[in-house]
Amino acid sequence: MPAEAESGRRRSAPPGWLLNGLRPLPAPVPWAAVVRASVALAVPLAVGLALDRPAFGALVSMGALSGVIGDTADAYRMRILNIAVPQLFGALGITLGTLVYGTGWASVAVLTVVALVSGMISTIGAVASASGLVLLLNSVVGAGLPLPQPWWVAPLLLLVGGLFVLALTLLAWPMRGKLPERVAVADTYLTVADLLAAAGTDGYEKQRHAVTQSLNTAYDLILARRARYHGRSDTMVRLLAQLNVVIPLTEAAPAVHVRRIRLPTAVPAAVRELAAAVAESRTGGIEPDLPAPDSAATRAVDSALRHAAAVVHRPGLDPYSLDDRLGRPATLRVRMRRATRTMLFSRTSWRYGLRLALCIGLAQSLTVVVAVDRSYWVALTVTFVLKPDFGSVFSRAVLRAVGTAAGLVIAAPVLAAVPDGWWDVPVMAVLAALIPAFTAKGYAFQTAAITPVILLLSELLNHRGVDLVQPRLVDSLIGCAIVLVAGYLLWPESWHTRIGHRLADAVTDVADYVTYAFGAGDEGGVGGSGPGGHVSAADQSERVRARRRIYRDLSSVRSEFQRALTEPPPVGTRAAAWWPLVVAVERIVDATTAARVRVDHGAPEPAPAEVAEVQQQLRELAERLRTSEDLVAVRTELPGDEEGVLATLRQEVASARAIASP
C-alpha cells in the first residue's frame, strides 16, 4: 500500500516541464533596477494627480513600464538603444491603435498587419525584438482603450515615460565603477583560467561552455560600441586587442585536454593575474614566471600566454596595427540594409510574422463578434505569449495563465481596498519594484508582477475598480487558448524539436573548419597550410572566425535544447536524447583545434586523404541529422594513423557517429 500511495502521489504531481517553469531561478535581485522601476512608475502618477490629470499620469507610467521591461543590457550605450528605440515604435503603435479605436473590422485588419510587421522585425535582433513587441502592445492598447484626445497626446505621454526611464538610467552613468566592456573582458580571462585549470579533468566540458558564453558577451559588447567609435576610442581599441589575444589560449586548451595533460597551477594563476590587470587597467607588468614546456601542447599554451601578457601589459597600442580576428563590423547603413533584406526573404521571419498575425487577427475578430468587455487583454495575452525569445510557446501559454492568476490574486485586494487618488502612488511604487525583482526569477513570476501594474493603470483610465479582475482572468485564458491552438498546434515547428537541424548545420561548419585547419578535402581544400606546417595570416583569421561561428551555432543548439526541454512529452523527452550528441560535436571542434595547434608547434601534418575522410564522415553525419527527427544508426569505422595528430579527432568523430543511433 505505501508503494501504491507513493505511485498515486507521483501521478497526481504536476509534470516536470511545468515544475521547471514554476521553479524560481537562482538570480540575485537587481536592486538598482528595483529602485529605478519604483520611481519611474510612481512619480508620473503623483505628477498627474497633482495636476488633476490622473489619466495623463497613467499614460506616462505606461510608457515607463515599457522602458523598465526593456532595460536589460549591461553596457550603457546598449541600454540607450534598448530603451529609446522601442519607445519610437511604441509611439507609432499607440498612434495607429488610437486612429482605429472603435472601428470594428477595420481595427482587426490594421492590428493584423501590425502583428505581421511586428513578428517579422522581431526576428532581426534583440533591439528589433523589443521594438516589435512594444509596437504591437501599444497598437492593441490604443485600439482597445479610450485615450485622451487629440490623437498625438497619448504617443507624446508614452514617449515622456520612456525618456524618464532613460534619464533615470543615465543618472548612474558618471558613477559607474567600471566599464561593462572591461568587466566582460576581465571575466573572459577568468573563465579561460578556469578552463586551463580544468584541462585533463571531467570539469573541462562545463568550463568550455562558460568560455564560449563569456567570449560571446565580451565580443558583442565591444563590437557593438566599436561600430561607431573604432579608431577614436583608445579604451575600446585596447580592450579589443586584449580580447583577441585570449583566443590562442582558448585554442591551446583543447591541445592539452585531449592528451589528458594537467597544467601546473602557475599557468591558470598567471591568466588570473592578467584578468586583474585588465580589470584595473594596469600596464607595464613583468613577464609571467612559467615552468618550461615539455610537449607541443604545453608549448602552445606557453606561447599563447606570453603573447597575451605582452599585449595586456603593453603601455600603448596602435589602433591600426591590431590583428582583428573577427573583422571590422559593417557600417550602420550596411547592417540595416542587410537586416532588412534578411527579414524580407527569410522563411523563418515570414512564418513567425504570419503566426503572430493569425493569432492577433483571431483575438481581435473575437472582440468584434462577441461582446467581450475591455477585450484588448486577449490580444495583449497573445502578444506576450508568442514573444519569440521567452522559450517554449506551449509552456509560456501555461505559465502565462498561472502567472496571470497569481497576479490577479495580488491585484484583487489592492483594487478593492485602495481608494482612487494619492494612495495609488505608494501602491504603484511597491508593485513596480516587484517587476525587475520577479523578472529575474522566470517568466511566470514576471507575468505575476506585471499583471497588477497593468490592471492598476487600466483602472486609472477606466475607473472600473475590482470589477476588472474577473474579466482579465477570462480574457487571459481565452488568449492562451488562441495561442495553443492557432499559434502552437497548427504550426508543426512549434511542437517538433529542431535540434537535429541546428546540430546538422553545426556539423557542416565543423567539416568546413577541418578544411580551414588542414586544407586538402575533396576539392583540394580552401585553406591549408604553408611550408613548415604554418598557415597564412588570412587562413588563420578565417580559421578563427570559423571556430567562433561554430561555437555560436552550438550555443544556439544549447538554447534550442533548453527550450525543447520545457515542452511536454514527447518533444521534451525526444530532445533529451540529443544532448550526448551536442557534447560530442563540441568535442570534435576541440579535437580539431588541438590538432591544428600541435601542427603549428612542430607535429607533422596529417595526410590529405586522412583529412578528406574525416570531412566526408562529418558531412555524412550532418546529412543524416537533417533527414531524421530521431537519431539514426550510422557507420562508425574511421581508420587512420593511430600516432598522427588526427587520431583524437577521428576517435571523436567515430564516437559522435556511434551516439547517432536509435
C-alpha positions in Angstrom: 0.0 0.0 0.0 2.7 2.6 0.8 4.2 1.9 -2.7 0.8 2.4 -4.3 0.2 5.6 -2.3 3.6 6.8 -3.5 2.8 5.9 -7.1 -0.5 7.8 -6.8 1.2 10.9 -5.5 3.6 10.8 -8.4 0.7 10.6 -10.9 -1.1 13.5 -9.2 2.1 15.7 -9.1 2.5 18.4 -11.8 4.6 17.4 -14.8 8.3 18.1 -14.7 8.2 20.6 -17.6 5.7 22.7 -15.6 7.6 22.5 -12.4 10.7 23.7 -14.1 8.9 26.8 -15.3 7.4 27.5 -11.9 10.7 27.0 -10.0 12.4 30.4 -9.4 15.8 30.9 -11.0 18.7 31.4 -8.6 19.2 35.0 -9.7 20.2 37.9 -7.5 17.8 40.8 -7.0 18.8 43.8 -9.2 18.4 46.4 -6.5 19.3 49.4 -8.8 16.6 48.3 -11.3 14.1 47.8 -8.5 14.6 51.4 -7.2 14.5 52.7 -10.8 11.3 50.9 -11.6 9.6 52.1 -8.4 10.5 55.8 -9.1 9.8 55.6 -12.8 6.2 54.4 -12.4 5.2 56.1 -9.2 6.4 59.7 -9.9 4.3 60.2 -13.1 1.2 59.2 -11.2 2.0 61.7 -8.5 2.5 64.4 -11.0 -0.7 63.5 -12.8 -2.7 63.7 -9.6 -1.1 67.0 -8.6 -2.1 68.4 -12.0 -5.6 66.8 -11.7 -4.8 64.7 -14.8 -4.6 61.1 -13.4 -5.2 59.7 -16.9 -2.1 61.6 -18.2 0.0 60.3 -15.4 -1.2 56.7 -16.1 -0.1 57.0 -19.7 3.3 58.3 -18.8 3.6 55.4 -16.3 2.6 53.0 -19.1 5.4 54.4 -21.3 7.8 54.0 -18.3 6.6 50.4 -18.0 7.9 49.6 -21.5 11.2 51.2 -20.7 11.5 49.2 -17.4 10.8 45.9 -19.2 13.3 46.7 -22.0 16.2 47.8 -19.7 18.0 44.5 -19.8 21.5 45.3 -21.2 24.7 45.9 -19.3 26.6 48.4 -21.4 25.1 51.9 -21.1 25.2 52.5 -24.9 23.2 49.3 -25.4 20.8 50.3 -22.7 20.1 53.6 -24.5 19.3 51.6 -27.7 17.2 49.1 -25.7 15.1 51.8 -24.1 15.0 54.6 -26.7 14.4 52.8 -30.0 11.4 50.7 -28.8 9.8 53.9 -27.5 9.7 55.3 -31.0 8.0 52.1 -32.2 5.6 52.3 -29.2 4.6 55.9 -30.1 3.8 54.7 -33.7 1.9 51.8 -32.3 -0.3 53.8 -29.9 -1.0 56.3 -32.8 -2.2 53.5 -35.1 -4.3 52.0 -32.4 -5.9 55.3 -31.5 -6.8 56.0 -35.1 -8.7 52.7 -35.4 -10.3 52.7 -31.9 -14.0 51.6 -32.1 -13.9 50.9 -35.9 -14.7 47.2 -35.6 -13.4 45.2 -38.6 -11.1 48.0 -39.6 -9.2 47.7 -36.3 -9.0 43.9 -36.9 -7.3 44.5 -40.3 -4.9 47.1 -39.0 -3.8 45.1 -36.0 -3.3 42.0 -38.1 -1.0 43.9 -40.4 0.8 45.4 -37.4 1.2 41.9 -35.9 2.7 40.7 -39.2 5.3 43.5 -39.3 6.0 43.2 -35.5 6.6 39.5 -35.8 8.9 39.9 -38.8 11.1 42.6 -37.3 11.3 40.7 -34.1 13.5 38.1 -35.8 16.2 40.6 -36.6 17.8 41.0 -33.2 17.3 42.0 -29.5 16.5 45.7 -30.0 14.3 44.9 -33.0 12.5 42.2 -31.0 11.8 44.7 -28.2 10.6 47.3 -30.7 8.3 44.8 -32.4 6.8 43.9 -29.0 6.2 47.5 -28.0 4.8 48.3 -31.4 2.2 45.6 -31.2 1.4 46.1 -27.5 0.7 49.8 -27.8 -1.3 49.3 -31.0 -3.5 46.8 -29.1 -3.9 49.2 -26.1 -4.7 52.2 -28.4 -7.3 50.2 -30.3 -8.9 48.9 -27.0 -8.9 51.8 -24.6 -10.4 55.3 -24.9 -7.4 57.5 -24.7 -7.2 61.3 -24.3 -7.7 63.4 -27.4 -6.3 64.8 -29.7 -4.5 61.8 -31.2 -1.0 63.0 -30.5 -1.5 63.3 -26.7 -1.1 59.5 -26.0 2.1 58.9 -28.0 3.6 62.0 -26.6 2.9 61.0 -23.0 4.2 57.4 -23.6 7.4 58.9 -25.0 7.8 61.1 -21.9 7.5 57.9 -19.8 10.2 56.1 -21.8 12.5 59.1 -21.7 12.0 59.4 -17.9 13.2 55.8 -17.5 16.2 56.6 -19.8 17.1 59.6 -17.8 17.0 57.6 -14.5 19.2 55.0 -16.1 21.8 57.6 -17.3 22.0 59.2 -13.9 24.2 56.3 -12.8 26.5 56.5 -15.8 29.0 59.0 -14.2 29.1 57.0 -11.0 29.6 53.6 -12.6 32.5 51.7 -11.1 33.9 50.1 -14.3 33.1 49.9 -18.0 30.9 46.9 -18.7 33.2 46.1 -21.6 36.2 46.0 -19.4 34.4 43.8 -16.9 33.4 41.4 -19.7 37.0 41.1 -21.0 38.3 40.5 -17.5 35.7 37.9 -16.8 36.7 36.2 -20.1 40.3 35.9 -18.8 39.0 34.4 -15.5 36.9 31.8 -17.4 39.9 30.9 -19.5 42.0 30.5 -16.4 39.3 28.1 -15.0 39.3 26.3 -18.4 43.1 25.8 -18.2 42.9 24.6 -14.6 40.2 22.1 -15.7 42.2 20.7 -18.7 42.6 17.0 -18.4 39.7 16.6 -15.9 36.0 15.9 -16.2 35.2 19.5 -15.4 36.6 20.7 -18.7 33.3 20.5 -20.7 31.5 22.8 -18.3 34.2 25.3 -18.3 34.5 25.3 -22.1 30.8 26.3 -22.3 31.4 29.1 -19.8 34.3 30.4 -22.0 32.1 30.4 -25.1 29.4 32.4 -23.3 31.9 34.8 -21.9 33.5 35.4 -25.3 30.1 35.9 -26.9 29.2 38.5 -24.3 32.5 40.4 -24.5 32.7 40.5 -28.3 29.0 41.6 -28.5 29.6 44.5 -26.1 32.9 45.7 -27.7 31.9 45.3 -31.3 28.6 47.0 -30.8 30.4 50.0 -29.4 33.3 49.9 -31.8 30.8 50.0 -34.8 30.7 53.8 -34.1 33.9 54.5 -32.2 36.6 52.3 -33.8 39.9 54.2 -34.2 38.8 57.0 -31.9 38.4 55.3 -28.5 41.7 54.1 -27.2 40.0 52.2 -24.4 37.9 50.1 -26.8 40.9 49.5 -29.0 42.9 48.2 -26.1 40.1 46.0 -24.8 39.6 44.6 -28.3 43.3 43.7 -28.5 43.2 42.1 -25.1 40.2 40.1 -26.0 41.7 39.0 -29.3 44.9 37.6 -27.7 42.9 35.3 -25.4 41.7 33.3 -28.5 45.1 31.5 -28.9 44.8 30.4 -25.2 41.3 29.0 -25.8 42.7 27.1 -28.8 45.6 25.8 -26.8 43.4 24.4 -24.0 42.0 21.6 -26.1 45.5 20.6 -27.1 46.4 19.8 -23.5 43.0 18.4 -22.6 42.7 15.8 -25.3 46.1 14.4 -24.2 45.0 14.5 -20.5 47.8 16.8 -19.5 47.4 18.7 -16.2 48.9 22.1 -16.4 51.0 23.5 -13.4 49.0 25.8 -11.2 51.3 28.7 -12.2 49.6 28.7 -15.7 46.0 29.5 -14.6 47.4 31.7 -11.9 49.2 33.8 -14.5 46.0 34.1 -16.5 44.1 35.3 -13.4 46.8 37.9 -12.9 46.2 39.1 -16.4 42.4 39.3 -15.6 43.2 41.6 -12.6 45.4 43.8 -14.8 42.6 44.1 -17.4 40.1 44.9 -14.7 42.3 47.6 -13.1 43.7 48.9 -16.4 47.2 48.2 -15.3 50.1 48.2 -17.7 53.9 47.7 -17.5 53.7 44.3 -15.7 56.5 41.7 -15.7 56.6 38.6 -17.9 54.9 35.7 -16.2 57.2 33.1 -14.5 56.2 29.9 -16.1 57.6 26.4 -16.0 59.4 25.2 -19.1 57.0 23.4 -21.5 57.7 19.7 -22.3 55.5 19.0 -25.3 53.9 20.6 -28.4 50.6 21.1 -26.4 52.2 22.8 -23.5 54.4 24.9 -25.8 51.2 26.1 -27.4 49.9 27.2 -24.0 53.2 28.8 -23.0 53.4 30.8 -26.3 49.8 32.0 -26.2 50.1 33.0 -22.5 53.3 35.0 -23.0 51.8 36.8 -26.1 48.7 37.6 -24.1 50.8 39.0 -21.2 52.8 41.2 -23.6 49.6 42.7 -25.1 47.9 43.2 -21.7 51.0 44.9 -20.2 51.9 47.0 -23.3 51.6 50.7 -22.4 50.4 51.8 -25.8 48.6 50.3 -28.8 48.4 51.4 -32.5 44.7 51.2 -33.3 45.5 50.4 -36.9 48.0 47.6 -36.4 45.8 45.2 -34.5 45.1 41.7 -35.6 41.3 41.9 -35.6 40.3 38.3 -35.8 36.6 38.9 -36.4 36.9 41.7 -38.9 35.5 45.2 -38.7 31.7 45.4 -38.4 29.9 46.9 -41.4 28.6 50.5 -41.2 25.2 51.1 -39.6 23.6 51.7 -43.1 25.0 48.4 -44.4 23.9 46.4 -41.4 20.4 47.9 -41.6 20.1 47.1 -45.3 21.4 43.6 -44.6 18.9 43.0 -41.8 16.0 44.3 -43.9 16.9 42.0 -46.8 17.2 39.1 -44.4 13.9 39.8 -42.8 12.1 40.2 -46.1 13.5 37.0 -47.7 13.7 34.8 -44.6 11.2 31.9 -44.3 11.5 32.0 -40.5 10.7 35.7 -40.4 7.6 35.2 -42.6 6.4 32.1 -40.7 6.7 33.8 -37.3 5.0 37.0 -38.6 2.1 35.1 -40.1 1.7 33.0 -37.0 1.5 36.1 -34.8 -0.8 37.9 -37.3 -3.1 34.9 -37.3 -3.4 34.8 -33.5 -3.9 38.6 -33.2 -6.4 38.6 -36.0 -8.4 35.8 -34.3 -8.2 37.7 -30.9 -9.5 40.9 -32.4 -12.1 39.2 -34.5 -13.5 37.6 -31.4 -13.9 41.0 -29.7 -15.9 42.2 -32.8 -18.2 39.1 -33.0 -18.6 38.6 -29.2 -19.2 41.4 -26.8 -16.1 40.9 -24.6 -15.7 43.7 -22.1 -12.4 45.5 -22.4 -11.2 42.8 -24.7 -7.8 44.3 -25.5 -6.4 42.0 -22.8 -7.0 39.0 -25.1 -4.6 40.4 -27.7 -2.1 41.5 -25.1 -2.0 37.9 -23.8 -1.4 36.6 -27.3 1.4 39.1 -27.8 3.2 38.3 -24.6 2.9 34.5 -25.0 4.2 34.5 -28.6 7.2 36.7 -27.9 9.9 34.6 -29.6 12.7 34.8 -27.1 10.9 33.7 -24.0 11.1 29.9 -24.7 8.5 27.3 -25.5 5.2 28.6 -26.8 3.3 25.8 -25.0 4.9 26.3 -21.6 4.7 30.1 -22.0 0.9 29.8 -22.5 0.5 27.7 -19.4 2.9 29.8 -17.3 1.1 33.0 -18.6 -2.2 31.6 -17.3 -0.6 30.6 -14.0 1.2 33.9 -13.7 -1.9 36.0 -14.5 -3.9 34.1 -11.9 -1.2 34.9 -9.3 -1.1 38.5 -10.4 -4.9 38.8 -10.1 -4.7 37.4 -6.6 -2.4 40.3 -5.8 -4.4 42.8 -7.7 -7.9 42.0 -6.4 -7.4 43.1 -2.8 -5.4 46.2 -4.0 -8.2 47.4 -6.3 -10.8 46.6 -3.7 -9.2 48.2 -0.7 -7.2 51.1 -2.1 -9.3 54.2 -2.9 -8.6 56.2 -6.0 -6.3 59.1 -5.5 -3.0 59.6 -3.7 -3.0 56.1 -2.3 -2.3 54.8 -5.8 1.2 56.3 -5.7 2.7 54.3 -2.9 0.9 51.2 -4.1 2.4 51.7 -7.6 5.8 52.2 -6.1 5.7 48.8 -4.4 4.1 46.9 -7.3 6.6 48.4 -9.8 9.5 47.4 -7.7 8.4 43.8 -8.0 8.8 43.8 -11.8 12.6 43.6 -12.1 12.9 41.6 -8.9 10.4 38.9 -10.2 11.6 39.1 -13.8 14.9 37.7 -12.8 13.1 34.6 -11.3 11.3 33.5 -14.5 8.5 34.2 -17.0 5.6 33.1 -14.7 7.0 35.4 -12.0 7.4 38.3 -14.4 3.8 37.8 -15.5 2.6 37.8 -11.9 4.4 41.1 -11.3 3.3 42.9 -14.4 -0.4 41.9 -14.2 -1.3 44.0 -11.2 0.6 47.0 -12.5 -1.3 47.0 -15.8 -4.6 46.5 -14.0 -3.9 49.5 -11.8 -3.0 51.6 -14.8 -6.2 50.4 -16.6 -8.3 51.2 -13.6 -6.9 54.8 -13.6 -8.0 55.1 -17.3 -11.4 53.3 -16.9 -12.4 53.6 -13.2 -13.7 50.1 -13.0 -12.1 49.1 -9.7 -12.3 45.4 -8.6 -14.7 44.7 -11.5 -11.6 44.5 -13.8 -10.3 41.3 -12.1 -12.6 38.6 -13.3 -12.8 39.8 -16.9 -9.0 39.9 -17.1 -8.7 36.3 -16.0 -11.2 35.2 -18.6 -9.5 37.2 -21.3 -6.1 35.7 -20.4 -7.5 32.2 -20.6 -9.1 33.0 -24.0 -5.8 34.5 -25.2 -3.8 31.4 -24.0 -6.3 29.1 -25.7 -5.9 31.0 -29.0 -2.2 30.7 -28.8 -2.2 27.0 -28.0 -4.5 26.2 -31.0 -3.6 28.8 -33.7 -0.1 29.5 -32.6 1.1 26.1 -31.5 -0.9 23.1 -32.7 -1.3 24.4 -36.3 2.5 25.0 -36.7 4.5 21.8 -36.6 7.8 23.5 -36.0 6.4 24.6 -32.6 5.8 21.1 -31.4 8.8 19.4 -33.1 12.3 19.9 -31.8 14.7 21.4 -34.4 17.8 20.3 -32.5 18.8 17.9 -35.2 18.6 20.5 -38.0 20.6 23.1 -36.0 23.1 20.4 -35.0 23.5 19.4 -38.6 24.3 23.0 -39.6 27.0 23.0 -36.8 28.4 19.7 -38.1 28.6 21.1 -41.6 30.5 24.1 -40.2 32.8 21.7 -38.4 33.6 20.0 -41.7 34.5 23.4 -43.2 36.6 24.1 -40.1 38.6 21.0 -40.7 39.2 22.3 -44.3 40.4 25.7 -43.0 42.6 24.0 -40.4 44.3 21.4 -42.6 43.4 22.1 -46.3 43.1 19.0 -48.5 39.5 17.8 -48.8 37.7 16.5 -51.8 38.4 19.5 -54.0 41.9 20.2 -52.7 40.8 22.5 -49.9 40.2 26.2 -49.5 42.7 26.9 -46.8 45.5 24.6 -46.0 48.9 25.3 -44.5 52.0 26.7 -46.0 55.6 25.4 -45.8 56.7 24.1 -42.5 53.2 23.4 -41.2 52.3 27.1 -40.8 49.1 28.6 -42.1 48.9 32.1 -43.7 47.6 35.0 -41.7 44.5 35.1 -43.9 43.8 31.4 -43.4 44.5 31.7 -39.6 41.9 34.6 -39.4 39.4 32.6 -41.4 40.0 29.5 -39.2 39.4 31.6 -36.0 36.2 33.1 -37.5 35.0 29.6 -38.4 35.6 28.3 -34.9 33.8 31.2 -33.3 30.9 30.7 -35.7 30.7 27.0 -34.8 30.6 27.8 -31.1 27.9 30.4 -31.6 26.0 27.8 -33.6 26.4 25.3 -30.7 25.3 28.0 -28.2 22.1 28.3 -30.3 21.7 24.5 -30.2 22.0 24.6 -26.4 19.3 27.3 -26.3 17.1 25.2 -28.6 17.8 22.2 -26.3 16.7 24.2 -23.2 13.6 25.4 -25.0 12.6 21.9 -26.1 13.1 20.5 -22.5 10.2 22.8 -21.4 7.9 21.2 -23.9 5.5 18.4 -22.8 6.2 14.8 -24.0 7.1 13.6 -26.5 9.0 16.7 -27.6 10.8 17.2 -24.2 11.8 13.5 -23.9 12.9 13.4 -27.5 15.1 16.5 -27.1 16.9 15.0 -24.1 18.1 12.1 -26.3 20.1 14.7 -28.4 22.2 16.0 -25.6 25.1 13.5 -25.8 25.5 14.3 -29.5 25.6 18.0 -28.8 28.5 17.4 -26.4 30.2 15.1 -28.9 30.1 17.8 -31.6 31.7 20.2 -29.2 34.5 17.7 -28.5 35.1 17.3 -32.3 35.7 21.1 -32.6 38.1 21.0 -29.7 39.9 18.0 -31.1 40.3 19.8 -34.5 41.7 22.9 -32.8 44.1 20.8 -30.7 45.4 19.0 -33.8 46.0 22.3 -35.6 47.8 23.7 -32.5 50.1 20.7 -32.4 51.0 21.1 -36.1 51.7 24.7 -35.5 54.2 23.7 -32.8 56.1 21.0 -34.6 53.9 18.0 -35.1 53.8 16.6 -38.7 50.9 17.5 -41.0 48.2 14.8 -41.5 47.9 13.1 -44.9 45.4 14.8 -47.2 43.5 11.5 -47.6 43.0 11.3 -43.9 41.7 14.9 -43.7 39.3 14.1 -46.6 38.0 11.0 -44.9 37.2 13.0 -41.7 35.4 15.6 -43.8 33.4 13.0 -45.6 32.3 11.4 -42.3 31.3 14.7 -40.9 29.2 15.7 -43.9 27.6 12.3 -44.0 26.7 12.7 -40.3 25.2 16.2 -41.0 23.1 14.8 -43.8 21.7 12.0 -41.6 20.8 14.5 -38.9 18.9 16.7 -41.3 16.8 13.9 -42.6 15.7 12.4 -39.3 13.6 13.6 -36.4 15.2 10.8 -34.3 18.8 9.7 -34.0 19.7 7.1 -36.7 22.3 4.4 -37.0 25.5 5.3 -38.9 28.8 3.7 -39.7 31.4 4.3 -37.0 34.6 2.8 -38.6 37.2 5.6 -39.2 40.7 4.1 -39.8 43.8 6.1 -40.0 47.3 6.8 -38.5 46.9 6.0 -34.8 50.0 8.0 -34.0 49.1 11.0 -36.1 47.7 14.4 -35.0 44.2 13.5 -36.2 44.0 10.3 -34.1 41.9 12.0 -31.3 39.8 13.8 -33.9 38.9 10.5 -35.7 38.0 9.0 -32.3 35.7 11.9 -31.5 34.0 11.7 -34.9 33.6 7.9 -34.6 32.1 8.5 -31.1 29.6 11.1 -32.4 28.5 8.7 -35.2 28.1 5.9 -32.7 26.0 8.1 -30.5 23.7 8.9 -33.5 21.9 5.6 -33.2 18.3 4.6 -32.3 
